[in-house]
């Protein structure tokens, strides 16, 4: 299995997940032109996509969905409430009814050889989910737009060999920055976003000997930067490794997804 972040951040998110027999996007929060460019960079034809999985209806996750659905007849997966919310957004344009595929949290399904498992998340959207993917004996996990995490989230992500994990903001930067008070409270709340520190703490609970890659994603442009997110999470991971018998090396394990260009393709084996 393989994963490549095509774009990541508060201004737009789009991630490719693939196997020997399936090509999937998770979210399409950038323009159709940028999605096509990103896919071409990794030698995937947009027409070969089996589906776009939507986490929730916020604009930085759905901008290119209408274009991709109409241009390539790509099926769109998401919870019923998410799909309904998308269809109410006039800028999306018309999305053919037959392309909409409702999913339910904790009810897995196959897209060709990839077993997809949606799981519920805590975010200020109508019924948000994230996803894990299993094929060829390997597992990929993704979790962004999390206000909080708990044992349920940990159980869904456990065993992932590749993890794409939100590290949205540095709390000090957010608290002392220019955002209005109500927006700061939203981001810090239980239906907001994970800080760098909490991202590291969540990852520390999921570490296992066979994990290959962790990519930090959905960084805020105003309240974070790559080196800070990387170092904050690395410290938390090193603490966890020191307390266990794991022999992992964070320098080779950890990376940060690029904001506007495709990141490195990560493969399970």
N, C-alpha and C positions, 0 to 999 in steps of 0.2 A: 504494500500500500504506500501511497505517497500523498504529501500535503505541500501546498505552496500558497502563501499569502500573496494575493495580487495587489491588495491595498488594505491598509489598516490604520485606524485612528478615528477621532471624533468627526472627521469630515467625510469618511466613507470606508466601508468594510466589504471585502469580497475575498473568499478563500476557495481554492480548488482542492478537492479531495478525489483521488483516483485509485483504481485497481487495475488488474489485467483486463477487466471487462466492463468497467463503468467509469464515467466522468461526471462529477457533481460539483456544483458551486454551492457554498454556504453563504447566503446573502449576496446582494447585488447593489451595494450602496454607492456605486460610482456609475458614470455614464456608460451606455452601451458601447460607445467607441473605446473607452478605456478598458472595459471588460474584454472586448475583442483583441485589443493590443496586448493585454496581459496574458490571455490565452495563447495568442500567437507566439509570445516570448517563450512559453513553455511547450510549444509545438502541439497544442491542442486546438482542434477546429471547433469553433463555437457551435456548429451544427451537430457535433458529436456529443454534446451535453445530454445526459439522461434526465437531468432535473436541476432545479434551483431550490434549495432548502432555505426557508426564511425563518430567522429567529424571532423577529417581531417587526412591527410596522413603522418604526422610527425612520426618518428620511435617510440617515446614514447607513441604512441596511437594505433599502428598497429602490433607490433612485433608478437603477437600470432594469428593473424587473419587467415593466411594460414593454420596453423596446425588445428585450431578449425573448419574451414570450411571443410577441407578434412576428418578429423577424425570423426566429428559428423554431417556432412552435414548441418551445421548451416547457415541460410541465413545471408548475410552481407548487411546492409543498410548504405547508404551515398549518398551525392550528386553525380551526374554523373561524375563530374570532379574529385572528390575524389576517386571514384571507379576506374576511368581510371588511375589515378596517382598510386594507389596501384598495379594495374596489371602490370605497367611498372617496378616495383621494383623486380629484379630477385630473391632476397632472400626470397620473399613471396612464391615462387613456384607457381604452377598452382592452380587457384581458378575456379571451374566450373562456367560457364557463368550463369547457371540457379539459382545459389545461390545469384547473385548480384541483389540488389533491389534499384534502384535509388529513391531518395527523393528530394523534392523541399522545399526551405525555405518557411514557412508560409502556407504550404499545409499539413494538418494533415492526419493521417491514423491510422488504428487500427492494433494492434498485439493482437489477441484474445480480451480480455476485456480492454486493455490499449489503450487509445487514445494518440498517440505520435504526438507532434507538433515540427517540426524542426524550428529553427530561425537562421537568419544569424548573424555571428560574425565577428569582425575585427581582423584578424590574418594573418600572412604571409604564407598562404596556398592557394590552388587553388580556393576553394569555401567552406570555413568552416562553420559549423553550430554547435549549441548546441541544447538541447532538453528539453521539458517539458513533463510530463506524468500525465494523469488523468484517474482515475478509482475509482469505489466505492464511488464517491462523494468527492474524495481527489485528491490533486495535489502535484507533486514533480517537482522541477526545478533544472536544472544544468547549470552552466556557468563557463567554464574555457577557457584559451587561449584567453583572451580578451585584445586587446590593449587599447580600450576605451569602455565606456558604454554611453548610451544615453536614451532618453525616449522610444525608440523602445525596447531596452533590458529590461528596467524596466517594460514595459507593458507586455512583454512575461513572465516574472518571477513573476509578481504580483499574489497574492493569493496562492502561494506555501506554503504548510505546512512543507515541508522539503526542504532545499536548500543546494546543494553542490556548493560552491563558491570558485573560485580561489583567493588565497592570495599568489602570487608567490614569491615576494621579498621585502626586506626592501631597500628603495632607498639609504640610506646612506651606507649600506653594499655593495650594487651593485657598487655605484660610487667610493668607496675607495678600492674595491676588485681587484683581479688579472685578471679579464676578460679583453680582449682587447677592445679598444675604440669602434670599429664597433659593437661588440656584446652587449656592454652596450647600445649603441644607438638603436639597434634593440629591446632589451627588453623594453626599456623605451618609444619606439615609439608607434604610433597609431595602429600598427599591431603587437604589442609585447605581454606583459603580464601585468596583474593588480598587482600593489603594494599592500602591506598590507593596507596602508592608503586608497587607492581608493577602495579596496574591502570593507572596513568598510563603506565608504561613499555610495557605491552602495547599500549595505545591509540596510543602514539606510533609503534609499528611498523605500524599499520593506517591511519593518516591518509592521506587522498587528497583531491583538490580537490573531488570531488562529494559528500563526506560532508555530511549536513545536521544530524543530531542525535546526541548521545551522552548517554545517561541512565545515571547511576551507580546501582547497585542492590544489594540484599542487604546493607545496612549493619547492622552489629551495634549493638544498642541499648546495650550495656554498654561497647563498646570503640571507638566511633566517634560522630561526629555530622556533620550535613549540611555545615556550613560547612567543617569540617576536610577531609572527603573532597573536596569541591568544590575547595578551594584547593590541596590537595596534587596532585590530578590536573591542575588547570589549569596549575600550574608545569611539570609534565612535558610537557604538550602545547605550551606556549609555547616550551620549549627545542627541541622537535622542529620546530616551525614556523619558528623562527629559523634552524635549520640547513638548511632546504629553501627551495624557491621557492614553497611554498604560501602562499596569501593568506587562510587561514582566520582567523576571529575567535572565540576561545574563549568570550567572553561570550555570544554568540548560539548557540554550538554545544553547550554543556555544561549539564546540569541534573542534579538528584538526584531519584530516584523517591521518592514519599511512602510513609510506612510503613503508614498505616491508611486512606487515602482514595485514590481514583483520581487519577493524575497527568494532566498535559495530554496530549491526543491528539496524536501526532506523525505527520506524513504525508510521504511521499517526494515528492509533487508533486501 
